[in-house]
């Protein structure tokens, strides 16, 4: 009996030490929360899953794309950037990976970050022939200018946005003025959002610049128009994104790659299960749109949004984690 008890105690001790070792491997973790809603909720989600599912001691720090990723390469901190917009500074990201300082994990947004011209879904449903920008420009009567209903209107973003420059260039490239459309300056992000909300609530036509994922698209269903041509990266760089360029051509709008980035030092100590999670965790724009709409309607924080997602979408996140971690996460909710 004494031998049996001793053996049992030894086994339990090994299991406890093993669990502590796994937690120690993960240890202290810093996660960058960028200053926009989708990045905030993803950082909170990673924090909850790593802490509750894998025994890490993760904390959120405030970040932004350029300083965060640059710091990860040059200083080795923070440990994780859940929503890294790698196309904004490809040279830094590529250098970090080549020098063994950064590891690219899962593509955070499985659809990529999407920008372009959109129309309300009810317009798309009523007019199934409208699938591209060219198609929409054949029908100025469906997208009336708020100031002059005899013309159509293309709604643009505020000055200073890259998307505003590209939309202005596309307005020229696709001959929108000749087609009977004016280019409407909405003045601000709130003005742009308000123009969509007003049109949607009145079931009126609207066409213009927007992007995903966003809370607004979680509330108002919009359909992105095709561009009728493939992406030409050289032309995009030469003219579509240069305000002074006089001869823009039709082009597709490139999707931005949004990837989770991890420092090599953290990847080496995190353990296989934690890295398997970070290499797998990815969600669609529709999922994020709906979650951000819920957060906006309920004036919720990233932590609240993370818990809401975990409660409502067990079918998604349980595929990212081990069965053991899933049980711990469910128990913590």
C-alpha positions in Angstrom: 0.0 0.0 0.0 2.8 2.4 0.9 4.5 1.7 -2.4 1.2 2.2 -4.2 0.7 5.6 -2.4 4.2 6.6 -3.2 3.8 5.7 -6.8 0.5 7.6 -7.0 2.0 10.7 -5.4 5.0 10.5 -7.8 2.7 10.3 -10.8 0.5 13.2 -9.6 3.7 15.2 -8.9 4.9 14.6 -12.4 1.6 15.7 -13.9 1.5 18.9 -11.8 5.1 19.7 -12.7 4.3 19.0 -16.3 1.3 21.4 -16.3 3.5 24.1 -14.5 6.2 23.6 -17.1 3.8 24.1 -19.9 2.4 27.3 -18.3 6.0 28.4 -17.7 6.9 27.8 -21.4 4.2 30.3 -22.3 4.8 32.5 -19.3 4.5 36.3 -19.6 3.0 37.4 -23.0 2.4 40.9 -24.3 -0.3 41.3 -27.0 -0.6 44.5 -29.0 -4.1 45.9 -29.2 -4.3 48.4 -32.2 -6.5 51.4 -32.1 -9.4 50.1 -34.1 -12.3 47.8 -33.2 -11.4 44.6 -35.0 -7.9 44.6 -33.8 -9.0 45.4 -30.2 -11.4 42.5 -30.0 -8.9 40.0 -31.6 -6.3 41.0 -29.1 -8.8 40.5 -26.2 -9.8 37.1 -27.7 -6.1 36.0 -27.8 -5.6 37.1 -24.3 -8.6 35.2 -23.0 -7.8 32.0 -24.9 -4.1 32.0 -24.0 -4.7 32.8 -20.3 -7.7 30.5 -19.7 -7.0 27.7 -22.2 -3.2 27.5 -22.0 -2.2 28.9 -18.7 -0.3 31.9 -20.0 0.0 35.2 -18.2 -1.0 37.5 -21.2 -1.5 41.2 -21.0 -2.7 43.8 -23.5 -0.5 46.7 -24.4 -1.6 49.6 -26.7 -0.1 49.5 -30.2 -0.4 50.7 -33.8 0.8 49.1 -37.0 4.1 50.8 -37.8 5.5 51.3 -34.2 4.4 47.9 -33.0 5.8 45.8 -35.9 9.0 47.9 -36.0 9.5 47.3 -32.2 8.9 43.6 -32.6 11.7 43.4 -35.2 14.2 45.8 -33.4 13.4 45.1 -29.8 11.7 41.7 -29.7 8.5 43.2 -28.1 5.6 43.0 -27.9 5.3 39.2 -28.3 2.2 39.1 -30.6 0.5 41.5 -33.0 -2.8 39.7 -33.7 -3.9 42.0 -36.6 -0.8 43.0 -38.5 -1.4 44.9 -41.7 1.7 43.7 -43.3 1.2 45.4 -46.6 1.6 48.8 -44.9 5.3 48.1 -44.2 6.3 45.0 -46.2 10.1 45.8 -46.1 10.1 45.8 -42.3 8.1 42.5 -42.1 10.1 40.8 -44.7 13.4 41.8 -43.1 12.1 40.6 -39.7 11.2 37.2 -41.0 14.5 36.9 -43.1 16.6 37.8 -40.0 14.8 35.3 -37.8 13.2 37.9 -35.6 9.5 37.6 -36.7 7.3 34.6 -37.4 4.2 34.9 -39.6 1.3 33.0 -38.1 -2.3 32.7 -39.2 -3.9 35.1 -41.7 -6.1 36.9 -39.2 -8.8 38.0 -41.7 -9.4 35.0 -43.9 -10.9 37.3 -46.6 -8.3 39.9 -46.3 -9.0 43.6 -45.7 -11.3 44.6 -48.5 -11.8 48.1 -50.0 -13.7 49.3 -52.9 -17.1 50.6 -54.2 -20.2 49.1 -52.6 -24.0 49.2 -53.1 -26.8 48.2 -50.7 -27.8 44.5 -50.9 -31.5 45.5 -51.7 -30.3 47.3 -54.8 -28.1 44.3 -55.8 -31.1 42.0 -55.3 -33.5 44.1 -57.3 -30.9 44.6 -60.1 -28.9 41.4 -60.5 -27.3 42.8 -63.6 -25.3 45.3 -61.5 -22.2 43.4 -60.6 -19.4 45.8 -61.5 -18.5 49.5 -61.3 -19.2 49.7 -65.1 -22.7 48.2 -64.5 -23.5 50.7 -61.8 -22.4 53.7 -63.9 -25.0 52.7 -66.5 -27.7 53.6 -64.0 -27.3 57.1 -62.5 -31.1 57.1 -61.8 -30.6 54.3 -59.2 -28.0 56.3 -57.2 -29.3 59.8 -57.1 -27.2 62.7 -56.0 -28.7 64.1 -52.7 -28.2 67.7 -54.1 -29.3 67.0 -57.7 -31.5 64.0 -58.4 -31.0 64.4 -62.2 -27.5 63.0 -61.6 -26.0 60.0 -59.9 -23.5 60.3 -57.0 -20.4 58.4 -56.0 -19.8 58.9 -52.3 -16.2 59.4 -51.3 -14.4 59.2 -48.0 -12.8 62.2 -46.2 -9.7 64.0 -47.4 -6.5 62.4 -46.1 -7.6 58.8 -46.6 -5.8 56.6 -49.1 -9.1 55.2 -50.1 -10.3 58.7 -51.0 -7.4 59.2 -53.4 -8.1 55.8 -55.1 -11.8 56.5 -55.4 -11.1 59.9 -57.0 -8.8 58.2 -59.4 -11.3 55.5 -60.2 -14.0 58.1 -60.7 -11.8 59.4 -63.5 -10.7 56.1 -64.8 -14.2 54.7 -65.2 -15.6 57.9 -66.8 -18.1 58.5 -64.0 -18.6 62.1 -64.8 -19.4 61.4 -68.4 -21.8 58.8 -67.2 -23.8 61.4 -65.3 -22.3 61.0 -61.8 -20.9 63.6 -59.4 -18.2 62.8 -56.8 -19.6 63.6 -53.3 -17.2 64.6 -50.6 -18.8 63.2 -47.4 -16.4 65.2 -45.3 -15.6 62.8 -42.5 -15.9 59.1 -41.4 -19.1 60.0 -39.7 -20.4 61.7 -42.8 -19.6 58.7 -44.9 -21.3 56.3 -42.4 -24.2 58.6 -42.1 -24.8 58.7 -45.9 -25.0 54.9 -46.0 -27.3 54.7 -42.9 -29.6 57.4 -44.3 -29.9 55.6 -47.7 -30.4 52.2 -46.1 -33.1 53.4 -43.8 -35.0 55.0 -46.7 -34.2 52.1 -49.0 -32.6 54.5 -51.5 -29.8 53.9 -53.9 -26.2 54.5 -52.8 -22.8 53.8 -54.3 -19.4 54.7 -53.0 -16.2 53.9 -51.1 -16.2 51.7 -48.1 -14.2 48.8 -46.6 -14.4 45.6 -44.5 -14.4 44.5 -41.8 -16.4 47.2 -40.1 -19.3 47.5 -37.7 -21.4 49.3 -40.2 -21.3 46.4 -42.7 -22.5 44.2 -39.8 -25.5 46.4 -39.5 -26.2 47.3 -43.1 -25.7 44.6 -45.7 -23.7 45.9 -48.6 -22.4 44.3 -51.8 -18.9 45.1 -53.1 -18.9 45.8 -56.9 -16.4 44.1 -59.1 -13.9 46.2 -61.1 -14.2 44.4 -64.4 -10.4 44.0 -64.6 -7.7 42.0 -62.7 -5.3 43.7 -60.3 -2.4 45.5 -62.0 0.1 46.1 -59.1 2.3 48.4 -61.2 -0.6 50.5 -62.4 -2.0 50.7 -58.9 1.3 52.1 -57.6 1.9 54.3 -60.7 -1.4 56.1 -60.9 -4.4 54.7 -59.0 -3.0 55.8 -55.6 -1.3 59.1 -56.8 -3.7 62.1 -56.6 -1.7 64.1 -59.2 -1.6 61.3 -61.8 -3.6 62.6 -64.9 -4.3 59.3 -66.6 -5.6 56.6 -64.2 -6.8 53.4 -65.8 -9.5 50.9 -64.5 -7.9 48.5 -62.0 -9.0 46.1 -59.3 -8.5 47.1 -55.7 -5.8 44.9 -54.1 -6.8 43.1 -50.8 -4.6 43.9 -47.8 -3.0 40.9 -46.2 -3.8 41.0 -42.4 -1.6 38.5 -40.6 -0.8 37.6 -37.0 2.8 38.3 -36.3 4.8 36.7 -33.5 8.4 37.4 -32.3 10.7 34.5 -32.9 11.7 34.5 -29.2 8.1 33.9 -28.1 7.5 31.3 -30.8 10.4 29.3 -29.5 9.2 29.3 -25.9 5.4 29.3 -26.4 5.0 25.6 -26.8 3.5 23.6 -29.7 -0.1 23.9 -28.6 0.0 27.7 -28.3 1.7 28.1 -31.6 -0.8 25.7 -33.2 -3.6 28.0 -32.0 -1.9 31.2 -33.4 -1.2 29.4 -36.7 -4.9 28.4 -37.0 -6.9 31.2 -35.6 -8.6 33.1 -38.5 -12.1 34.5 -39.0 -14.1 35.9 -41.9 -15.1 39.5 -42.5 -18.8 38.6 -42.1 -18.0 37.2 -38.6 -16.1 40.2 -37.6 -18.6 42.7 -39.1 -21.4 41.1 -37.1 -19.4 41.1 -33.9 -18.3 44.7 -34.2 -21.9 45.7 -34.9 -22.9 44.0 -31.6 -20.1 45.8 -29.8 -21.1 49.1 -31.2 -24.8 48.7 -30.4 -24.0 47.6 -26.9 -21.1 50.1 -26.4 -18.9 47.1 -25.5 -15.2 46.8 -24.9 -12.9 44.3 -26.7 -13.1 42.0 -23.7 -16.9 42.0 -23.8 -16.7 41.3 -27.6 -14.3 38.4 -27.1 -16.6 36.8 -24.5 -19.6 37.3 -26.8 -17.9 35.6 -29.7 -16.8 32.7 -27.5 -20.3 32.2 -26.2 -22.0 32.5 -29.6 -19.5 30.8 -31.9 -18.3 27.7 -30.3 -18.5 26.0 -33.7 -15.7 28.3 -34.9 -13.2 28.7 -32.1 -13.2 25.1 -30.8 -11.5 24.2 -34.1 -8.6 26.5 -33.2 -7.7 25.0 -29.8 -7.0 21.6 -28.2 -10.0 19.7 -26.6 -8.4 20.3 -23.2 -8.1 24.0 -23.8 -11.6 24.2 -25.1 -13.0 22.7 -21.9 -11.0 25.2 -19.8 -12.2 28.2 -21.9 -15.9 27.1 -21.6 -15.5 26.8 -17.9 -14.1 30.3 -17.6 -16.9 32.0 -19.5 
